[in-house]
Amino acid sequence: MIAAPTLKPEARDEARLLTPWNVVVHNDPVNLMPYVTMVFQRVFGFSRTKAEKHMLEVHHKGRSMVWSGERERAEAYVEKLHGFLLLATVEQINS
């Protein structure tokens, strides 16, 4: 039987950074639906239709994954969303 390779700590850290991350917007009782739609259009360049789809997902399901990619860019998007007073988080995709 062949033993599974062990990753050095540096390799695990690098792999963790390269793993895609999700930007998730959560529902809140403050922001109006047209405002959330506008923010999605402005921050992500979504069409009105796509922005409304995500806004409705947030409204009905409590959250919507609006972007996925590298961690640094995901964190930058979350900061932008926070600047518009939306509740957003970065979540690592389980691999």
C-alpha distance (Angstrom), angle and dihedral (degrees) to the residues before:
residue distance angle dihedral
M1 . . .
I2 3.78 . .
A3 3.79 116.4 .
A4 3.77 118.3 -125.9
P5 3.79 113.0 -106.1
T6 3.77 115.4 -102.6
L7 3.76 118.8 -133.7
K8 3.75 120.5 -136.0
P9 3.82 113.8 -125.8
E10 3.82 91.1 -106.4
A11 3.79 91.6 52.6
R12 3.81 91.4 49.9
D13 3.81 91.2 49.5
E14 3.80 91.4 49.5
A15 3.81 92.1 47.2
R16 3.82 89.4 49.7
L17 3.81 90.9 53.3
L18 3.80 91.7 49.5
T19 3.81 93.2 49.2
P20 3.80 109.4 103.1
W21 3.78 117.9 -103.0
N22 3.80 127.7 -152.3
V23 3.77 126.7 -135.1
V24 3.80 106.0 -143.8
V25 3.79 124.3 -169.3
H26 3.80 115.5 -155.4
N27 3.77 129.6 -153.5
D28 3.78 118.2 -101.5
P29 3.80 132.9 -177.8
V30 3.82 94.0 -125.3
N31 3.81 113.6 58.9
L32 3.79 121.6 74.3
M33 3.79 119.8 -128.1
P34 3.84 96.3 -115.2
Y35 3.80 89.2 51.6
V36 3.83 92.7 51.9
T37 3.82 89.4 48.3
M38 3.81 90.4 52.1
V39 3.81 92.0 48.7
F40 3.82 91.7 52.3
Q41 3.79 89.9 50.4
R42 3.78 93.0 48.2
V43 3.82 99.1 42.3
F44 3.81 100.4 37.7
G45 3.80 101.8 22.3
F46 3.80 90.5 -121.4
S47 3.77 120.4 168.1
R48 3.79 113.9 -111.2
T49 3.81 89.9 -104.8
K50 3.81 93.8 52.1
A51 3.81 92.3 43.6
E52 3.81 90.9 51.1
K53 3.83 90.6 48.5
H54 3.81 91.0 55.7
M55 3.81 92.6 42.1
L56 3.82 90.6 53.3
E57 3.80 90.5 47.5
V58 3.81 89.3 53.9
H59 3.80 90.5 47.1
H60 3.82 97.4 46.8
K61 3.82 102.7 30.3
G62 3.79 99.7 29.8
R63 3.81 95.1 -119.0
S64 3.78 144.2 36.8
M65 3.79 130.9 -161.1
V66 3.79 100.9 -132.9
W67 3.81 102.2 173.0
S68 3.80 140.2 11.7
G69 3.79 130.0 -164.8
E70 3.77 144.5 84.5
R71 3.78 118.3 1.0
E72 3.79 98.7 -120.2
R73 3.80 93.3 53.8
A74 3.82 91.2 43.5
E75 3.80 89.9 54.5
A76 3.81 90.1 48.9
Y77 3.81 90.3 53.3
V78 3.80 91.0 49.7
E79 3.81 89.9 52.0
K80 3.82 90.1 51.4
L81 3.80 91.0 49.1
H82 3.80 90.5 48.9
G83 3.81 87.1 52.6
F84 3.81 86.8 60.7
L85 3.84 88.6 47.4
L86 3.80 95.1 -111.5
L87 3.79 119.9 143.7
A88 3.81 105.9 -118.2
T89 3.79 136.6 158.0
V90 3.79 139.8 -172.6
E91 3.79 115.4 -123.6
Q92 3.79 126.9 -173.4
I93 3.76 115.2 -125.7
N94 3.80 109.8 -120.8
S95 3.75 110.9 -121.1
